[in-house]
Amino acid sequence: MGDTLTVGGLERLYTGSIWAEGPVWVPSSQTVRWSDIPNNRILEFDPATGTTQEYAGGVEYTNGRTLDADGSVVQCSHGRRRVERDRDGRVTALVDSFQGCRLNSPNDVVIASDGSVWFTDPPYGILPGTREGHEGDQEYGGCYVFRFEPGPETLTAMITDLVHPNGLAFSPDESVLYVADTAGPGYGVPLRIVAYDVRDGQCSPAGTGVELEEGCAADGLRVDVQGRIWTSAGPAVRIYTPAFELLDSIAVPETVSNVCFGGPDGRDLYITATTSLYRIRTATRDTASRNPAPNHD
Ligand code: MG
């Protein structure tokens, strides 16, 4: 099954997080940056040296992140209830409110080729007893997928019918947006990924998606250059076709939160999974527009 999609075995590169999340490959430093959310810090792995260092601490519970066209990192902060930009260590707010209400706790983010910033806003960083932020109210009364346009600044609720939208990724031509919903049976819905057609500035259900069994949340996902979906699924990474046929499953020793493509040629899959960062070599790479890597074919 899927023997051409990965090459070699899974490597554990770092362990010592409480809940690792939000990986992105940073081309300017040739490193993988990710969040250790409950420890309130950001870590960075350098594949050239095989070492991990703390990139920043006291970061207000960052979660998912992506790369903008200018090479800066755009990330979600549960604690600041906002999406923010990190340009060479200088962190500035992008968006923190919707119609006068604070956001919940932005979870994951992607940037479209037109520069618009799409992010999910479930409540995990404001729930009672949270270790991933600060307790607080859901001020606008939902958990939406938003599109933020930087200039002039507008924030639009694009998807309002998911319970806890979480990971998200576009198809290579950006005609489809895949969104994970991690609410699950306790909220009367299955763990699932739902596909939306993106057309004329609107999102509408595409009628496709996949339901995952309990304990196998599709928290974070990425789409490769051939349009396949690489998603966390409990203690595994699953790879689906755009029609959601299962192509392969990579077993991981811990619960997986998220993935990203990276490495010098963009073909390494980095996996954040509970306490650890893992890597496996693949035969593909991320869509070039969202994870530019030099020397790829
Ligand atoms: Mg997430």
Residues whose N, C-alpha, C, O or C-beta is under 5 A from the ligand:
A	BS01	MG	N107 D108 N166 G167 D219 G220
